[in-house]
Amino acid sequence: MSENELKAIEAVETLIRYIEDIDGDLREGLERTPERVIESFKEIYSGYVDDAEEILSATFNSEGYDGIVLLRDVEFHSVCEHHLQPFSGKAHIAYIPVDKIVGISKLARLLDMHSKRLQNQERLTESIVQDLQRVIQPLGCAAILEAQHGCMRCRGVSKQNAVMVTSSMRGAFFDNPHARAELMQLINQ
């Protein structure tokens, strides 16, 4: 176990002691919680070890296809960097290929890579589009995310049904109102 991992386990134990106001031994149900939390963090925050170029490297000849490629309603889960509360929802990721298409699962993996980091929804949305633009250089690309935030639902204003929507668009989706309208029509089918 690394020194950082040991420090993280100690930090979680400190937080548990703060939450439950414990000075002595942790009760039975909490004894291994610090280790379990750190183990779960390895999955929850696994996006830091992934690389967009590697994810998007599996491309295929577009064979002349120049229409919209849309992966719609892809669920995601992330953690808000401001309150360390979860937020989750669905993403719509689209691009218009030039010469190559990317394996459709790669779009979901790109979303996972960015969502498995401490985030805010705006950066998450923008990061997906930046990577698509930089790596596959499509005619246009877009990401639209709809999410509910734990920091809004269980604290502060306590709004249970509020949904935040963010979008980022490049190329044809930004410049061409017809391409943007077609994208929105496909998303809303």
C-alpha positions in Angstrom: 0.0 0.0 0.0 1.4 3.4 -1.0 2.0 6.2 1.5 -0.7 8.3 -0.3 -3.2 5.4 0.0 -2.4 5.1 3.8 -2.9 8.9 4.2 -6.2 8.7 2.3 -7.5 5.9 4.6 -6.5 8.0 7.6 -8.3 11.0 6.1 -11.5 9.0 5.6 -11.3 7.8 9.2 -10.9 11.4 10.4 -14.0 12.4 8.4 -16.0 9.5 9.9 -14.9 10.5 13.4 -16.0 14.1 12.6 -19.4 13.0 11.3 -20.2 10.6 14.2 -18.3 12.6 16.9 -16.2 9.6 17.9 -13.1 9.8 20.1 -12.6 6.1 20.8 -12.7 3.1 18.6 -14.9 3.0 15.5 -18.0 0.9 15.9 -18.1 -2.5 14.1 -19.9 -1.3 11.0 -17.3 1.4 10.4 -14.1 -0.4 11.2 -13.2 -1.2 7.5 -15.2 1.7 6.0 -12.0 3.8 5.3 -10.4 1.0 3.3 -13.7 0.3 1.4 -14.1 4.0 0.6 -10.6 4.3 -0.8 -11.1 1.1 -2.8 -14.3 2.5 -4.3 -12.5 5.7 -5.2 -10.2 3.7 -7.5 -13.3 3.0 -9.7 -15.2 6.3 -9.1 -12.2 8.4 -10.1 -10.6 6.1 -12.6 -10.9 8.7 -15.3 -7.5 10.2 -14.4 -5.6 7.2 -15.8 -7.4 7.2 -19.2 -6.4 9.0 -22.3 -8.6 10.5 -25.0 -6.2 9.7 -27.9 -6.1 6.1 -26.8 -9.9 5.9 -26.5 -10.6 7.5 -29.8 -7.8 5.7 -31.7 -10.1 2.9 -33.0 -11.4 4.5 -36.2 -12.8 3.1 -39.4 -13.1 4.5 -42.9 -16.3 6.5 -43.1 -16.9 5.2 -46.7 -18.3 8.6 -47.6 -20.8 8.8 -44.7 -21.1 12.5 -43.9 -24.3 12.6 -41.8 -24.7 13.0 -38.1 -23.4 10.3 -35.8 -25.3 10.6 -32.5 -25.0 8.5 -29.3 -28.1 9.5 -27.4 -29.2 9.0 -23.8 -25.9 7.7 -22.4 -26.1 7.5 -18.6 -23.2 9.0 -16.6 -22.3 9.5 -13.0 -19.8 12.1 -11.7 -18.8 13.9 -8.5 -19.2 17.7 -8.1 -15.9 19.2 -7.2 -17.5 21.9 -5.1 -19.3 19.8 -2.5 -18.1 16.2 -3.4 -21.7 15.3 -4.0 -22.7 13.0 -6.9 -24.4 14.2 -10.0 -25.8 12.0 -12.8 -27.9 12.1 -15.9 -27.7 11.4 -19.6 -25.5 12.7 -22.3 -26.0 13.1 -26.1 -22.7 13.1 -28.0 -22.6 13.7 -31.8 -20.2 14.4 -34.6 -20.1 14.6 -38.3 -17.3 12.6 -39.8 -14.9 13.8 -42.4 -12.9 10.6 -43.4 -13.2 8.4 -40.4 -15.8 7.2 -38.0 -15.0 6.1 -34.4 -16.3 3.0 -32.7 -19.6 4.1 -31.0 -18.5 2.6 -27.7 -15.6 5.0 -27.7 -18.0 7.9 -27.3 -19.4 6.3 -24.2 -15.8 5.6 -22.9 -14.8 9.2 -23.5 -17.8 10.3 -21.5 -16.8 7.9 -18.7 -13.2 9.1 -18.7 -14.3 12.7 -18.1 -17.1 11.9 -15.7 -14.9 9.7 -13.5 -13.0 12.8 -12.3 -13.9 15.5 -9.9 -16.0 17.8 -12.2 -18.4 20.5 -12.8 -21.0 19.8 -15.5 -19.9 22.7 -17.7 -16.2 21.4 -17.8 -17.4 17.9 -18.4 -19.5 18.9 -21.4 -16.7 21.1 -22.8 -14.0 18.4 -22.3 -15.9 15.8 -24.4 -16.2 18.2 -27.3 -12.6 19.4 -27.1 -11.3 15.9 -27.2 -13.6 14.9 -30.2 -12.5 18.0 -32.1 -8.8 17.6 -31.3 -8.5 13.8 -31.9 -10.9 12.9 -34.7 -11.2 16.4 -36.3 -14.8 16.0 -37.5 -16.8 18.5 -39.5 -18.7 19.3 -36.3 -19.1 17.8 -32.9 -21.4 18.4 -29.9 -22.3 17.3 -26.4 -25.4 18.0 -24.5 -25.7 16.8 -20.9 -28.7 16.7 -18.6 -28.1 16.0 -15.0 -29.5 16.1 -11.5 -27.1 17.2 -8.8 -26.8 15.9 -5.3 -25.7 19.3 -4.0 -29.1 20.7 -5.2 -31.2 17.7 -4.1 -30.0 16.9 -0.5 -28.6 20.3 0.7 -29.0 24.0 0.2 -32.1 24.7 -1.8 -33.3 21.1 -1.8 -34.8 21.0 -5.3 -35.5 17.3 -6.1 -36.5 17.6 -9.7 -34.2 20.3 -11.0 -32.3 19.3 -14.1 -29.3 21.2 -15.4 -28.6 21.1 -19.1 -25.3 22.1 -20.7 -24.2 22.1 -24.3 -21.0 22.6 -26.2 -20.9 22.7 -30.0 -18.1 23.1 -32.6 -17.8 23.3 -36.3 -21.0 22.6 -38.3 -23.1 22.3 -35.2 -22.0 25.8 -34.0 -21.9 27.5 -37.4 -24.9 26.0 -39.2 -28.4 26.4 -37.8 -29.7 23.6 -40.0 -27.1 21.1 -38.7 -27.9 22.2 -35.1 -31.7 21.9 -35.7 -31.2 18.4 -37.2 -29.2 17.3 -34.2 -31.8 18.6 -31.8 -34.6 16.8 -33.7 -32.6 13.5 -33.5 -32.1 14.0 -29.8 -35.7 14.7 -29.1 -37.2 11.8 -31.2 
